[in-house]
Amino acid sequence: MTHVCAIAVNRLAREQPLGNNRVDLVLFGNDMTDDFSDTNKKPLVTIEVKGGAYGDRNALKDTIDASGYCTDMAKLKPEVARGIESWFICVDMPELGRAVSPLKVTLVAEQCAKHGLAFAYYCQGEATFQVSNSKQKLTTFPIAEATNTSSRAGIEFLFAQNNPKLAALSRKCLSVSGHEANITALLYDCLRSADFGVSQLSLETYFSFAAKSGSRMQDRPDLVVFDADFDGRFNLYKRGNVSMSNDQHKLAHIQAIFEVKGGSSMNKKSDNAVMKDYLADLKKLKDWRDRAKQARGETRLQTVFLGVDGRTKGLAKASVQTLIDESQNLGNGLIYLNRDGMATTHP
């Protein structure tokens, strides 16, 4: 697989449309423009990732059948036909019952080979992982020991307009135009560069108390930051037991949640439409914080809105001031980035 470390952000696209499908991660060549909607650009690598928890279930149990097949393999097959290196990656979660046995790993690899895909598999907690490509059998490799960083400093640096990490985040966010997931990923990377560990940061996190009215789904913050003592258990239930909600454990360690607005769809909207979406997210943050306090009593929770306005001309000063005022009234932090500069306010 092409090594992706230190690759420019305008070559990596998340939730990228390719044909009639949306692919988890796509790597483009050096000639890629900042607009990921340019369909004339041929990717170098496409990647689909499967893993995690579906409520109380291991996601791999639901998505990989007894023969080792997953529908995402068919999703990538057209890209293989175009000569694009394509990967199917699985991360197993033994806390919810290992879904892919050692024998089944071989079956998945065989299915990937039939579809012309490379394959990688890792079961959390094990000392090795396995890799194959469409022409080679599975090979086992040791897991490299990673440095387990954590931050006790908080996220206040994001509200300092002269902070170099915030300036770098702004440059990167404004250099890409694609799915909003790209912006969230860049925020995640910014926090990692500030020494927040992988066990502190979670995307699209489920909390039982945040159920949507009339729905089985929950309002999920785009990104959640936990304190340095958190154990990385982001899932909805302890050990997958639906009678053992994980909410109180997560709320005891939560520091901040972020709602993110940006990407190519937002860049096509008028000022009025952008303001409507921004203000709705500010209200959503307050509502979420109120429900969290009802669930636990008191939390140290900060609620932060990140708006990335990639349009040629950003919001008028009066509109930006309205965002600042409304953020302060609702008790939210605000980070607004556009091509003319930035505006921030601390919660």
C-alpha positions in Angstrom: 0.0 0.0 0.0 1.1 3.5 -0.7 2.5 5.1 2.5 0.2 7.9 3.5 2.1 9.6 6.3 2.8 13.3 5.7 0.7 13.3 2.6 -0.8 16.7 1.7 -4.4 17.1 2.9 -5.6 18.0 -0.6 -4.7 14.5 -1.7 -6.7 12.7 0.9 -10.5 12.7 0.7 -13.0 11.2 3.2 -16.5 9.9 2.3 -15.5 10.5 -1.3 -18.1 9.9 -4.1 -16.8 7.6 -6.8 -19.4 6.7 -9.4 -22.6 5.8 -7.5 -20.7 4.9 -4.3 -19.2 6.8 -1.4 -15.8 5.5 -0.3 -14.3 5.9 3.2 -10.9 7.1 2.2 -9.4 8.0 -1.2 -5.8 9.0 -2.0 -5.3 11.2 -5.1 -2.1 11.9 -7.0 0.1 15.0 -6.8 -1.9 16.7 -9.5 -5.1 16.8 -7.5 -6.8 20.2 -7.2 -8.3 21.2 -3.9 -11.8 20.3 -5.3 -12.5 16.6 -4.7 -15.6 16.9 -6.9 -13.3 16.9 -10.0 -14.3 13.5 -11.4 -11.5 13.7 -14.1 -8.9 13.0 -11.5 -8.2 9.3 -11.0 -7.4 8.1 -7.5 -4.3 6.2 -6.6 -5.8 4.3 -3.7 -9.3 3.6 -2.4 -10.0 2.2 1.1 -13.0 0.8 2.8 -12.9 0.3 6.6 -15.2 -2.0 8.7 -15.2 -2.3 12.5 -16.6 -0.9 15.7 -19.9 -1.4 17.4 -23.5 -1.3 16.0 -25.2 -0.7 19.4 -24.6 -3.9 21.3 -23.2 -5.8 18.3 -19.8 -6.2 16.7 -20.2 -4.4 13.3 -18.2 -7.1 11.5 -20.9 -9.7 12.5 -23.5 -7.7 10.6 -21.4 -6.9 7.6 -19.3 -10.0 6.8 -21.2 -13.2 5.9 -20.3 -16.9 6.5 -18.3 -17.0 3.3 -16.2 -14.0 4.2 -18.0 -11.7 1.8 -18.9 -8.0 2.4 -20.9 -5.8 0.1 -18.2 -3.2 0.3 -16.0 -5.5 -1.8 -18.4 -5.1 -4.7 -18.3 -1.3 -4.1 -14.5 -1.3 -4.7 -14.5 -3.7 -7.6 -15.2 -1.0 -10.2 -12.2 0.9 -8.9 -10.0 -2.2 -9.3 -11.2 -2.4 -12.9 -9.9 1.1 -13.5 -6.5 0.0 -12.2 -6.8 1.7 -8.8 -5.1 0.0 -5.8 -8.0 -0.8 -3.4 -8.0 -2.0 0.2 -10.6 -3.6 2.5 -9.6 -3.1 6.1 -11.2 -4.8 9.1 -10.8 -4.0 12.8 -12.3 -6.7 15.1 -13.7 -5.8 18.5 -13.4 -8.8 21.0 -15.2 -6.8 23.7 -18.4 -7.5 21.7 -17.3 -11.0 20.7 -14.7 -11.6 18.0 -16.6 -11.7 14.7 -13.9 -13.0 12.4 -12.2 -16.2 13.6 -8.7 -17.1 12.3 -10.2 -19.4 9.8 -12.7 -16.8 8.6 -9.8 -14.3 8.2 -8.6 -16.6 5.4 -12.1 -16.7 3.9 -12.2 -12.8 3.8 -8.8 -12.7 2.2 -9.9 -15.1 -0.4 -13.0 -13.0 -1.2 -10.9 -9.9 -1.4 -8.6 -11.7 -3.9 -11.6 -12.6 -6.0 -12.4 -8.9 -6.2 -8.8 -7.8 -6.8 -8.5 -6.2 -3.4 -5.8 -6.0 -0.9 -6.9 -6.9 2.7 -5.7 -6.1 6.2 -7.2 -7.5 9.5 -6.5 -6.6 13.1 -8.2 -7.9 16.3 -7.9 -5.4 19.1 -5.5 -6.4 21.8 -3.6 -8.9 19.7 0.2 -8.6 19.1 0.0 -9.1 15.3 -2.1 -8.1 12.3 -2.5 -9.8 8.9 -2.2 -8.4 5.3 -2.7 -9.9 1.9 -3.1 -8.6 -1.7 -4.9 -10.1 -4.6 -1.9 -12.2 -5.6 -0.3 -13.1 -2.3 -1.5 -15.1 0.7 -2.0 -13.7 4.2 1.2 -12.5 5.9 1.4 -11.9 9.7 3.2 -8.8 11.0 3.9 -7.7 14.6 2.1 -4.6 15.9 4.6 -1.8 16.4 4.5 -0.4 19.9 2.9 3.1 19.8 3.5 6.0 22.1 0.5 6.5 24.3 0.1 10.2 24.5 -2.5 12.2 26.4 -3.2 15.9 27.0 -4.3 17.6 30.2 -4.0 21.0 28.7 -7.6 21.3 27.3 -8.7 22.9 24.0 -8.3 26.6 24.9 -5.5 27.0 22.3 -8.2 26.7 19.6 -9.7 30.1 20.7 -6.3 32.0 20.5 -6.2 33.6 17.0 -2.4 33.9 17.1 -1.9 30.2 18.0 0.1 28.4 15.2 -1.9 25.2 15.5 -5.2 27.1 14.9 -3.6 29.0 12.0 -2.5 25.6 10.5 -5.9 24.1 11.0 -7.4 27.1 9.1 -5.0 26.8 6.2 -5.7 23.1 5.8 -9.5 23.3 6.1 -9.6 26.1 3.5 -7.4 24.1 1.1 -9.9 21.3 0.5 -13.4 21.2 -0.8 -15.2 17.9 -0.4 -17.3 16.1 2.2 -17.7 17.7 5.6 -15.9 14.6 7.0 -12.7 16.1 5.7 -13.0 19.1 8.0 -13.8 16.9 11.0 -10.7 14.7 10.2 -8.5 17.8 10.1 -9.8 18.9 13.5 -9.1 15.5 14.8 -5.5 15.7 13.4 -5.1 19.2 14.9 -6.0 17.8 18.4 -3.6 14.8 17.9 -0.8 17.3 17.0 -1.6 19.0 20.4 -0.9 15.6 22.1 -4.4 14.4 22.6 -4.3 10.6 22.5 -6.5 8.3 20.4 -8.3 7.2 23.6 -9.4 10.8 24.1 -10.9 11.6 20.7 -14.0 10.0 19.2 -16.1 10.8 16.1 -19.8 10.4 15.8 -20.1 9.1 19.4 -23.3 7.6 20.6 -24.9 8.5 24.0 -28.1 6.8 25.1 -29.5 10.0 26.7 -29.2 11.9 23.4 -31.9 9.8 21.5 -33.7 11.8 18.8 -37.4 12.3 19.4 -39.4 9.5 17.7 -36.3 7.7 16.5 -34.0 4.9 17.7 -31.0 6.9 16.7 -29.1 9.5 18.8 -27.8 13.0 18.1 -24.1 12.3 17.7 -21.6 15.1 18.1 -19.2 15.3 15.2 -16.2 15.0 17.5 -15.9 14.4 21.3 -12.9 15.2 23.5 -12.4 13.2 26.7 -9.9 13.9 29.5 -6.5 12.2 29.9 -7.8 9.6 32.3 -10.4 8.2 29.9 -10.0 4.6 28.7 -11.1 4.9 25.1 -14.4 3.0 25.7 -16.5 5.1 23.3 -19.2 2.4 22.7 -22.8 2.7 23.8 -22.9 -0.3 26.3 -20.3 -1.9 28.6 -19.3 -5.3 27.1 -22.2 -5.0 24.7 -24.8 -5.5 27.5 -27.8 -3.3 26.7 -28.6 -3.1 30.5 -25.2 -1.5 31.1 -25.2 2.0 29.6 -21.8 3.5 29.2 -23.2 7.1 29.4 -22.2 7.9 33.0 -18.6 6.6 32.4 -18.2 8.8 29.4 -19.9 11.9 30.9 -17.5 11.6 33.9 -14.6 12.1 31.6 -16.0 14.3 28.8 -14.3 17.6 28.1 -15.8 19.0 24.9 -18.0 18.3 21.9 -17.8 19.8 18.5 -20.3 20.4 15.7 -18.7 21.1 12.4 -20.1 22.8 9.3 -18.1 23.0 6.1 -17.3 21.3 2.8 -18.4 21.7 -0.8 -22.2 21.5 -0.1 -21.9 24.5 2.3 -19.7 26.4 -0.1 -22.6 26.5 -2.6 -25.1 28.2 -0.2 -26.1 31.8 0.2 -25.3 33.9 3.3 -28.8 33.4 4.6 -28.6 29.6 4.2 -25.2 29.4 5.8 -26.4 31.5 8.8 -29.5 29.3 9.2 -27.4 26.2 9.3 -24.8 27.7 11.7 -27.4 29.0 14.1 -29.2 25.7 14.1 -26.0 23.9 15.2 -25.4 26.5 17.9 -28.8 25.7 19.3 -28.2 21.9 18.9 -25.0 22.2 21.0 -26.9 23.9 23.8 -29.6 21.4 23.7 -27.1 18.5 23.8 -25.3 20.1 26.8 -28.6 20.6 28.6 -29.5 16.9 28.1 -26.0 15.8 29.3 -26.5 17.8 32.5 -29.9 16.2 33.1 -28.3 12.8 32.6 -25.4 13.4 35.1 -26.2 16.5 37.1 -23.0 18.5 36.3 -20.3 18.1 33.7 -17.2 20.1 32.7 -18.5 19.9 29.2 -17.6 22.6 26.6 -19.7 22.9 23.5 -17.9 24.3 20.4 -19.0 25.1 16.9 -16.5 25.0 14.1 -17.6 26.7 10.8 -15.4 26.5 7.8 -16.6 29.0 5.1 -14.7 28.1 2.0 -16.6 30.5 -0.3 -14.7 33.3 -2.1 -16.4 35.9 0.1 -17.2 35.0 3.7 -20.0 36.3 5.9 -20.4 40.0 6.5 -19.0 41.4 9.7 -22.5 42.0 11.1 -23.3 38.3 10.5 -20.1 37.2 12.2 -20.9 39.4 15.2 -24.4 37.8 15.3 -22.6 34.3 15.5 -20.3 35.6 18.3 -23.2 37.1 20.3 -25.4 34.0 19.9 -22.6 31.7 20.8 -22.0 33.6 24.0 -25.7 33.8 24.8 -26.0 30.0 24.4 -22.7 29.2 26.3 -20.9 27.8 23.2 -17.4 28.3 21.9 -17.2 29.5 18.3 -14.5 29.1 15.7 -15.3 30.6 12.3 -12.7 30.3 9.5 -12.9 32.0 6.1 -10.5 33.3 3.5 -10.4 36.7 5.1 -9.3 35.5 8.5 -11.0 34.0 11.5 -13.3 34.7 14.4 -13.2 32.9 17.7 -15.0 33.2 21.1 -14.4 31.1 24.2 -17.4 29.4 25.9 
